[in-house]
Amino acid sequence: MPELVQDGTLVLYGVVGDDYFEGFTSSQVLEALSGLGQEELLVRLNSPGGFAHEGIAIYNALRLFAGRITVQIDAAAHSAASVIAMAGEEIRMMPGSMMMVHDPSKITIGNAEDHRRTAQSLDLQGDTVAKIYASRTGQSEQEIRALMKAETWMDGRAAVEAGFATEAAEEADAAQMSAPVFNYAAFSNAPDALLELTRNWQAEGVPMVAAMTAADVKERNPDMPKENPSAPSAPEIPTPPPAADQAAIDAARLEAQTQERDRVNGIYAAVRSANLQSDVAEELVRQGVSLNDARAKIIDKIADMNADDETVNATRTRVTLDGVDKFKEGAAKALMAKAEIEGGERNEFSSMSLMELGRESLNVRNLRPPNVTRMELAGMYFVPTMAGGMHSTSDFGEILANVANKSMLRGFTEANETFQQWTSTGTLSDFKPAKRVGLNAFGALTEVPAGAEYTYGTIGEHAESVVLATYGKLFSITRQAIVNDDLSAFTRIPGRMGRAAIRTVGNLVYAVVTGNPTMADGTELFHADHGNLAASGGAPSGATINAGITAMAKQKDRDGQTEGSNITPRYILLPHALRETVLQVLNSEYDPSKTTRAANTVRGAVEPIMDARLDAASATGWYLAADPNAADTIEVSYLDGMQTPTLEQQEGWKIDGSEFKVRIDAGVKALAWEGLYKNAGA
């Protein structure tokens, strides 16, 4: 990145908001300004424009600068750069320099609603920029908007007359002028001199500069007032053309935009078909070459690559795989954007249907489909390809699998499950029965008299047996789904499979709670002998919850070394049927069960967790659970620690399309009873 500050001068050369092509960004300008403390600052500007929002940000940063700012336009202040120029108390136009103001523009890919939203944002941005110009020039916003819509170009004298500059240096001859190397054909109303410069640059690779005077500006804007040295005035608003002429202008502009879109899309398609990288297409689009010329350059590019590399086949293989990978990545992101999955983005594939994406998956491998029906063609999309001499899944099937996997994981993570809050997580490496070992409390330290030796303490342990099991389901993406452009086949369905996977684990957890399994000591999880079962049931209240808290605190270590473990419950697990009762008990300032204003001793004592699976078992039973980091409760174990489901794919045999399998390997086991407590309820 070039230094923006040179000898106390802020030098802004290049594209606004793009430091990739040695331009400058608003953040870089802010950083540069923070290191400047002089009372006066010269800003040298030479830019073809760039991102409008970056130009506005830089304008505001300069306006907030404490010192006096002079903007010197060395060659160009076009588009967003002209907005930056408005920040100067003085604005000098150097010999041969040009300023251009126009409406902001943007490329949109999408449906009609996408284009309408873009149009609205562009109108708003245009109004914002017009306010800046109006504030500087003294013209009305309506007058400025007319100049912007006409795409007005001004040399130094015209800019001063219109109020966009304060000073114009004497004009120099053509040999002294300079202009940035830029494709001026991208503008709809660029002066002939700059268009000629662009053509010469494209043909010879050398930028050629031509003069641009106020007369040229007025020739393109005939309604501008004539020069009046004794009383200079702002230009009049150009008289709007008759409706018929305006319709013709709009039709011509639409035709030009259509041709430009077709040119850009055609160049990208030709580059993909040639298995070249996308930066080749970007360069051809930037140069402004026609589609036919681009195709010729692509052929030359391939010939040069083959001539430079003795291993032609290896080169072609490398380029092909790179093109295929780029297509698969881009297509997957486009589909993810349609499904509103994080990581998706709009790109050149966003407007394609599933059938069109499938056809493109064949095109990028130079596979030309025969003249077949749509159903037969859809079936071809799933035919495995050859990669490195080995059969693999089809590119199209791999794209769908990628999107389906992300949809499944989104469904898995967004599911409304509760067990993760109060259970711990474990890892198992195989499906053999395993012992989950817990440690008893250490007890207390013993006194060591002066001169005596320390003695070793012992820590007992207990073990519960757990075994993993596999849970899964199949779904398929068929030819019919592709022909019908049915996105739900690999978005909504896998999402529901993901939710089903985590719900399966939740079912296992709450089955342990309500099923009251037998522990390793031969006694049920909740039992009087374990000290974690209320002697008589009762609805949640200050008295019953306090009884549970006391019972858990008095749990003794299994080695009998302590009087009480002081385990504290953190959660109360309950059916939805008890929701109102529990929330009143936990949130009331006073004990709801008493007629006097007695303090509520369990206010905020535990955090309620409600689950419908507890309703299915009992509408009255409720439980207390300790923080799993403080005491053992129930552990959920996963194979190799993989807590998310796995999606596997194979090309269909029983069905025409791809078959997918969602699988998760999990095991659930209560490790100890001390951290759990049950009350059967009233």
N, C-alpha and C positions, 0 to 999 in steps of 0.2 A: 504494500500500500504506500503511495507517495506521501511525503510529508505535507500536511495542509498548511502549516505555518512556516513561512520562509522570510527571514529577516523582519519579523513582526508583521508580515502581510499574510492574510488568509487567502490561500490560492485554491479556488474551487474549479477544477478542470475535470471534465468527463461527465458520465451519466449520473443524474441525480438519484441517489438511493441505491446505487449498485457499485460496490467496490470490487466486484469480480473483474470488470473491465476497466480497472484503475479509475473508477469514479469516486464518489464520496457519499456518505450516508449522514443522516441527522445525528446519530450517536457519535460519529467521528467529529462532526462540527462542534457538538456540545463539548466534547473532550478538549478540542483545540481551543475553544473560547475560554474554558476554565483556566487555562494557563496564560491568558492574555489579560493584562491589567492596564494597558495604556488608555489615555483619554481619547485618542483617535485611532480608528482602525480602517485600513484599506482592504477591501475585499475584491480580488481579481476574479472575474467570472468568465468562463468559456465552456458552455455546456449545451448540448442539443436537447436537454430536457430529461425526463425520466418518470419516476413515480410521483404523482401529484401529492399524495399525503406526505411524502418525504420532503418535497419542496415547501409545503406549508409548515412543517415542523422546523425546517431550517430558517424560514422567514421569521417565525416566532422567536426562535433562539437568538437571532440577530437583533430583533426589536428589543429584546430584554437585556441586551448587552449594555453595560453601563456607559461606555464611551460613544463618541460620535462616529458614525459609520459612513464611509464613502464606498460606493460600489462602482467598480470600473469594469465595463464589459469589453473584454479584449477582442472577442470575435463573435460569440453567439450567446444569446440568452433566450432560448426557445422554450416554449411549453412551461414545464415546472420550473425551469431556471429563471424565466421571466418573473415568476412569483417571488423567488429569492431576491431578485434585483430590487423589488419594491421596498426592501428593508432599509435601503440607504437614504440618509438625509440628502446626499448628493448621488446622482446616478449619471456617470459619464459613459458616453458611447464613443469608443475609440474608432479610428479610421477603418472603414470596411466592416464594422461590426453590425450585427443584425439582431432584432428582437422580434419574437413571434408570440402571439397569444391565440389560444384556441380552446375549444371545449375539451374536457378530459375524455379519454376513451379507454376501452377495456374489452378484452376478448372473453366471451361467455360460451361455455359448452353446456348444453342442457335443454330442458323443455321450455315451453313458452313462458311459464311462470318464472323460471330462472332468468330469462332475458328481461322480463318486466322488472324484476327486483334489481337487476343490474342497471337498467335504464333509470330507475328511481334514484339509486345511489349516485349515478353519474350526474343527474340533474342537481341533486343536493350539493355534490362536490363542486359543480360548475358555479352554483350560486355563491358558495363559500369563497371561491377564488375571485369571482366578480366583485365581492365586497372589498377584497384587498386591493384590486386594481382601482376601484372607484374611490377608495380612501386616498390613494396616492395621486390620482389624476384629477380629481374634482368632478369627473363625469358621473352621471347617474348609473345605477346598476343596470338599468335597462339598456342604456347606451353601450355599456361595457359588454353585456351579454350579446348584443348584436355584433360587435367586433369579434368576440370569441367564436360565435357561430360561423362568421365569415372566414375564419382563420386568417387573421390580419398580420402581415409581415411589415416591418418597419426598419428603415435604416436610421442612422443617428438623428437626422433632421426631422424625419417623420415622427420618431419616438418623442422628441422634445415638443413638437407641435401638439401631439396628442396627450402630453402630460406624463408619459411613461418614463421620461428621462429629464434631467435638468441641464445637461450639457452635451454637445456633439462636437467632437474634435474635427478638424479640417479633414476632408476626404483625401485619401491617398490613391495612387493609381493601383491597378489590379495586382501588380507584382508585389505590392506591400501588404495586401490584405491576406487574411487567414480565416479559415473556417474549419471546424472539427470534421474529421472523417466520419461521415454519417450518411445513412441512406435517406436522403431527402424525398425520395419517391414515396416514403411512408406517409408523408403529409398530403392532404388533398388539395392544397392551394399554395404549394411551395413556389417561389419565384423561379422563372426559367433559368436564371443563372445558376441557382443551386441544383436544379434538376440536371443541368448540363454537367455540373461538377460531379454529381453522382454517377452519371453515365460514363464520364471519363475515368472516374475511380474504378468502376466495375471493369472497364475494358483494359485499362493499363496498370491498375494498381497504384496510381499516383494521384493524390488529391489535387485538383485544379481549382483555383479560386477565381471567381468573377465578381464584379462590382454589383452593388444593389443600392439604388438611390431612392429618394422620396418619390421621384417621378414614377418609378416602377410600382411603388405601393399604390399611388393614386390611380395608375392605369388599371390595377386590379380592383381598386375600390373607387370607381368614378364619382361616387357621391361624396367623397371627402372634399372639404372646402379648399379653394385655391390658396396658394401661399400668400400671406399678408404680413410682411416683415414689420410694419408699423404697429399692427395689433394682432399678434398671433392668437389663434383660438383653437379650441378642441375641435376635432373633426365631427361633422354631423353623422347621425346614424344613417347607414346606407338604407335607401328606400327599399322596402321589401318588394320583391318581384311580384307580378300578378300571380293569381292562384294557379293559372294554367302553367306559367313558367316554373313556379315553385314545384308543381307536381312533376314536371319534367326533370327538374334538378334532383328531387327526391328519388325518382325512378333511376336516374343515372347513378346517383350515389349508392342506391341499393344494388344495382347491377355491378358496380365496382367492388362493393363489399363481398358480393357473392363470388365474383371472379377471384378475389384475393383469398377467400376461404377455400375455394376449390383448389387454388394453386398450393396453398399451405398443406391441405389434406393430401393432395396428390403427391407432393414431394415426400411427406412422411411415409405414405404408403409405398412409394417406389424405393425408398431407403430400406424399409422393413423387408420388402420382397427381395432386395439384393443382399439381405443379411448383413447390412452395415450398421454401425452404431448410430444412435440418435443424434449425436453431436454433428454428424455429417448433414443431417436434415436441418438442424438448427442453423448451421453456417450457410446453407443454400437459401434458406428462408431469409436470413439476415441480409444476404447479398441482393435480394430482390430479383433473382433470375426467374425466367419463365419456366413452366413445367417441362417443356420440351428441352430447354437448355439444361435444366436440372438433371433430366434423364441422361443426357449426353455426358454431363460431368460425372454422374454415378458410374456409367460404363467406363469412363477414363479412370475413375478411382479404383475400380475392380482390376482393370488392366495394370495399373501401377502397382497394386498390391501383389498381384501374381508375378510381375516382373522382378520385384524386389525380394521375393522369397522363393528359394529353390524348392522348398517343400510346400508346393501349392496346395496339395490336398490337406495337409495339416493346417495351413492358414485358413482354408475354407471351413474346415471343421471348427476351428476356434471361433471364427466370426459367426458361424451359424449358431453355435451354442450360446454365444453372447446375445445374439438377436432373440433367440427363443426365450432365454432367461428374462430379458427385458420385457418381452411380450407377456410372459406369465406373471411377472411382478406387476406390470401396469394393469393387466386385465383383472387380477385379483383385487387390486386397490380400487378399481372402478366399481366392481361388484360390491365390495365392502362399503363403499360410500352410498350405494343405493340401499343397502341393508342397514345403514346408519350404524356401522360397526367402527369402533375406534381404529384409526390407522388408515381408513379409506380416504380416497381423494378423487376429485374429478380430473379426468385427463382425456386423451384422444379416444379412449375406449368407452367412455361413459355413455355415449349415445348409441352404442351397439346393442342389439338384442342378443339373447343367448345363441340363437342360430348364427348371427353374424360373428360373434366371438368364436364359435366353433369353426366356422369357415376360415377365420383369420388364423386359428391354431394350425390349420393345415397349410395356409399360405406361407407362414414364417418358416416352415420346413420344406418349402418348394414342392408341396404335394398338391397337385391340381385335382380336385374332385371330379369324377365323371358326371355325365348327365343322368342324374338319378332323382328319385322323388325326395321330398323334404324329410320324410321318415327314414328313408335309407341313408340320406346324408347325415342326419342326426346320429344314426348308429355308427357311422364312420368316425365321428368325433371321439368315440371311446375305444377305438382300436389301439392297442399298445404300440408304442414307437420303439425304435432301436436307439439305444444310447450307449456308446462305448462297446458295441458288439453285444450288448445284453438287452433283452426285452425289459421294458419298464411300462409304467402306467402311461396312458395318453396324456399329452400336455393339457388338453381340455379337462380331462378327469382330474388331473392334479390341481388345476386352478379351482375347480369346484370343491375339491377336498380341502384345500387351503381355507376357502371361505366358510365351508361347513364346519371345519374345526374351530375357527374363531367364533362362529355363531354358537357352537356347542359350549365353548368356554364362557362366553358371555352369559348364556343361560345358566350355567353352573354357578358363576360368581354372583349373579343378580337374584338368585332364588332366595326366598324369604325363609331361611332356616335359622334355628335357634341353638342347636346343640353345640356349635363351635364356641359359644361364650363360656360354657361351664365344663367342657371336657378337655382333656389333654390329647396330644398327638404323639404317636409313636411310629417307628419304622421297623419293618420285618423284611428279610432278604429272600424268603422262600415261603412255600405253602405248608411246611411241616409244623406240627404243634410246637409252640414256643412258650417258654416261661417268662412272664413279665414280673420281674423281681422288684419288690418295694422294700425300703429300709425302715426299720423301727426308729423311734426317737433315740437320741444318744443318752438321754437321762440328764443327770447333773454332774458337775465336776466335783471331785473329792478334794478335801483339804490336804495340803502337802506341808507337814511340819518342817521346821528349820533343819536342814541337813538331811532330810529324808529323800528317798527316791520317788520319782513319778511312777505311777502304775498305769498299765494299759487298760483302756476301756473297751468294751465290746459293743458292737452294733448288730442286733439281730436282723433277720430279713424274713420276708414272706413272699410267696410266689403264687400267681394265678396263671392258668394255661389259656392261651389264645391261639387261634388258627385263622389264617386268611381265607377268604372265599372270593370268587369272581362273580361279578354281576354285570350283565350286558344286554344289548338289544340290537337288532338290525333295522336299517332303513335303506332305501334305494333312491337313486335319481335316474329316471327313465327317459327314453327318447321323447315320450309324450310331454314330459315336463319341459324339455328343451324347446320343442316345437311350439308349445303354448307359452313360452317365455315365463315360466312359473318360478319366480325367485324363492317362493316359500319352500320349495323342495329342498333347498340347501341353506336356508336361513332360519325360518320359523321352526321347521321340523327338528333340525339339529339343536336349536336352542331349547326346545322342549325336552329333547333327549338329555341335554346337559342338566336341566332342572331335575329331570327324573333321576339322574345319577346321584346328585347330592341329596335328593329326597330319600333315595334308597339308604344312604348312610344314616340319615336322620331317623328313618324307621328302625334301623338296627339299634341305635342308641336308646330310643325311647322304649323299644321292646325289652331292653335290659332293665330299665327303670320300672316298667309296669309288670314285667314277667317275673321279677324277683327271683333270679337264678340262684342256684346253690354255689357257694364259694368253696375254696379249696379246703376249708376246715369242716365241710359237710353240713354247714348251716346256711340257711337262706340269707341273701344280701341284707334284707330288712327283717330283723328278728330281735326279740327281747334280749336274747343272749348277747347280741352285738350292741345293745344299748342304743340303737338308732331307730326304734319303732315306738311310737306313742302308745302308752298302755290303753288309752281310750281315745277314740276319735273325737275330733272337734273342729269346727270351722275356724279359719284363720282369724285370730284376734290377738290382742296384746298378751293375753295369758297363754294361749297355745303356742304362739311364735316364741315367746320368752322361754317356754318349756323346752322347745326344740333347741334354742340357742344354748340353754343350760346343759342339755344332754350332750350336745356336741363338744362343749367346753370340757366336760367331765370325762370324755373318752380317755381311757387309760392306754398307755403304751403296751403293746403285746408282750413285751418282756417284763412287764410289771415294775419298771424302774421309776415311773413317775406316778403322781397322784392324779394328774389330769393334763391333757395335751393343750387345753385352751384353744382348740380349733374353733374358728369363727365362721359362721355361714356368710356367704356373700350374695347368694341367689335364693329366691323362692320359686320353685317350679310349680305351675298350677294350670288347671284347665281354664279355658275361657269362661266357663260357667261361674268361676269364682273371681273374675276380674274386678267387678264393682266392689265386692267385699274387701278384697286385698288392697286395692288402691285407696279405699277409705281408711283402712287400718294403718297403712304405711304413710299416708300423707296428712292425716288429721293432726292438728296441734294438740287436741285433747283426746283422751281415750274414748272412742265411740261407744264402748260397752258400759260406760259408767254415767250415772246421772249427774255426778259432781264434775267440776272442771279439773279433773285429775290429769296430770301430764301424760302424754302418750309416750311410753317408754320404748316403743318399737318404731317410732317415726323415722323413716329413712334407714332402718336397720339393715334391710336387705333389698336387693334389686329384683323386681318381678320379671319372670320369663314365662310367657303363656304359649302353649302349644296344643293344637287341636287333637294330637294323638293322645294326650292325657285325658281329654274329654271322652274319647272313644273307650278308654279303659275305665274311667270313673269320673263322674261329675263333681265328686266331693273330695277326693284324695289330693294331697299336696305334699311337697317335698322341700327340704332345705339342702343346699349344696355349697361346699366350700370353694374358694378360689383354687383351681387345679394346680396353680403354681405354689400354693401353700400346703396343700394336702392332696393325697391321691383320691380320685373319684372314679370316673370312667375314662378309659383311654380308647381312642380311635387309631388303629394302626393301618398303615398303607404299605404296599409293596415298594421297597426301595425309596420310601418317602414321597412317592408320587401321589399328591393329594387331589389332583385333577383327573378327570376321565381321559381315556385315550381313544382316538378315532383311527380306525384302520379301514383301508379301502382295497377292493379288488374289482376288476372288470367283471361285469355280470355274465353269468351263463344261463341261469334260470330267467333272468330278466334282461331286456335290451337297455343297457346303461351301465351304471356303476353301483355296486353294493357297498354299504358302509356299516361298520360295527362299532358301537360305543361300548366301552368296557371300563370298569373300575374294580380294583382289587383292594378289599378292605376287611378288617376284622375289628370287632368291638368287644371290650371286656371291662367289667368292674374290677379295678385293682385293689380296692380296699373299701371297707364300710364306714370307717371313722369319719370320712368327709361327707357322708350322706345321711339324711334323716327323713323319715316318712311319718305322715299323719293321715290315717284313712279318712278323716273328715267326719262330719256329723251325718 
